[in-house]
Amino acid sequence: EITTTVMIADRAGGTTYQLTQQETLDRVAGMEDTPWVFAGGQMVQPAELAEANWDTVGAVRLVPSLVGGI
């Protein structure tokens, strides 16, 4: 199966994995809040990963969503 580099940011800095498309989707679904997803350097919706061409998607970054305010 095709894998790509998936970087998951966390409080400790982050971890890098080589994951298949389904493993990546499972990681997204398992995160507490919906993360910000960057694929090929562009922000995408998590559902777009299911339709992405894993041959050409490039690196994927999962970043916890940030909430601003007072």
Rosetta blueprint (number, residue, H / E / L):
1 E L
2 I L
3 T L
4 T E
5 T E
6 V E
7 M E
8 I E
9 A L
10 D L
11 R L
12 A L
13 G L
14 G L
15 T E
16 T E
17 Y E
18 Q E
19 L E
20 T L
21 Q H
22 Q H
23 E H
24 T H
25 L H
26 D H
27 R H
28 V H
29 A H
30 G H
31 M L
32 E L
33 D L
34 T L
35 P L
36 W E
37 V E
38 F E
39 A E
40 G L
41 G L
42 Q E
43 M E
44 V E
45 Q L
46 P L
47 A L
48 E H
49 L H
50 A H
51 E H
52 A L
53 N L
54 W L
55 D L
56 T L
57 V L
58 G L
59 A L
60 V E
61 R E
62 L E
63 V E
64 P L
65 S L
66 L L
67 V L
68 G L
69 G L
70 I L
